[in-house]
Amino acid sequence: MIRRAPSRAWTRGAAGLLAVFCACVAAGPATPAATAAPHAATGGPAVYTVTLDDVIHPLSARYFRDSLQRAEHEGAALFILKLDTPGGLMDSMEDMINRMTHARVPVVVFVHGTKAASAGFFLTIAADVAVMAPGTRFGAAHPVLAIGDIPADSPMAAKVENDAAAYVRSIATNRHRNAVEAEKAVRESRAFTEQEALKLGLIDFIAKDEAEIVAKLDGRPIRRFSGDTVTIDLKDARVVSLDMSRRDRFLKVLANPTLAALLLFAGILGLYIEFTHPGLIAPGLIGAICLVLFVFASQMLPINWIGVALVVLGCVLFLLELKVISHGALAGGGIVCLVLGALILFPNSPEVPGWRAARLLILAVAAGVGSIMAILSILVTRIWRLKPLTGASGLMDERGTALTDLEPDGRVFVHGESWNARAATRIAKGARVRVTGVHDLVLDVDEVRGS
């Protein structure tokens, strides 16, 4: 577990998309959708189930809390959490355990699929009833710091390990489960099969599905976390599955380190293009949307903010390249910062394989974005240093020909046009002249001799 210039129609559409997404994120939690009739409609006891088959993060915790709250509100007799997870964030896990131990409905954690590792092990130990399916495993609950690898004998590692070990001992002791073996899962990263877990007293029984769980718990006393014992009647019980809402499923997609990094770089590139090419609008809006999505994803992912700081520093260096003559040194430094920031943006921990970032892809994108920004910086800088081609500034030092004698006024042909001109000394018709000043529509000229 981890401790921690487009058309107006296009412009309106992009702005609307940004507003809709922001409203979606700011809105309250969506109610999980039930796939079966509630208790009141069937007349029999209802058993509510939810499935978590991914990494444990804040969205998972919210989905669990909302589902459990609905089960309590609608008078469910039992709540089953089907778990298949490689682990996740410790804060989210503790949030779920705290809600579980204070629930008014008995909670069953059912390890199905393949495993309940790391944070999933804690959740299973903390349940009112712990059940595993045949062929599953759980354990390997040694904590990992989100800031990356640290020496195993460091004080920080010892603090995190001791805290996790004390937590699992407390939970296991209260649940009358084997606290010694549970602690070994934390300190020694031990894992257990369903048969080993049953033999060691880490789970209550083995079942192949929810129907078997309901049958075994019908009329069986269940000890709650408070110490009270309840007996529930599950005869003719109906299983109600609470599915994650469409909005939460969409937000769940964002909880991917590779996608989050791509959103960050896309947002930076979009805003940089808008900054260097004001008025395009579309790149700026797309960049803003991508950055909003990245900010939301950062709430669910163990992001190394030093990596984010390096990425921001890279952007600052690119902006300085526009103002400071560095002959490409600042742009090169910006590319280096983007690449280094991408390398350490996410901890690549084997403890949570579901959150391994595709580093080669991220590095390639970071290098590509940095190169594009460097090229844009160089091109914009060169354009800014070019002599103006239009207006009064564009006429300065231009060469032309006298169309008439200038004594001192007359006509000259400059910049493809005929102009009224004035000279300080007499200039003969046909002589070469150079513009020295512009006053309204009259040019000040001097004669160019020897050419």
Secondary structure by P-SEA (a helix, b strand, c coil): cccccccaaaaaaaaaaaaaaaaaaaccccccccccccccccccbbbbbbbbcccccaaaaaaaaaaaaaaaaacccbbbbbcccccccaaaaaaaaaaaaacccbbbbbbccccccaaaaaaaaaccbbbbcccbbbccbbbbbcccccccccaaaaaaaaaaaaaaaaaaaaacccaaaaaaaacccccccaaaaaaacccccccccaaaaaaaaccbbbbccccbbbbbbccbbbbbbbbbcaaaaaaaaaccaaaaaaaaaaaaaaaaaaaaccccaaaaaaaaaaaaaaaaaaacccccaaaaaaaaaaaaaaaaaacccccaaaaaaaaaaaaaaaaccccccccccccccaaaaaaaaaaaaaaaaaaaaaaaaaaaacccccccccccccccccccccccccccccccccccccccccccccbbbbbccccccbbbbbbbccc
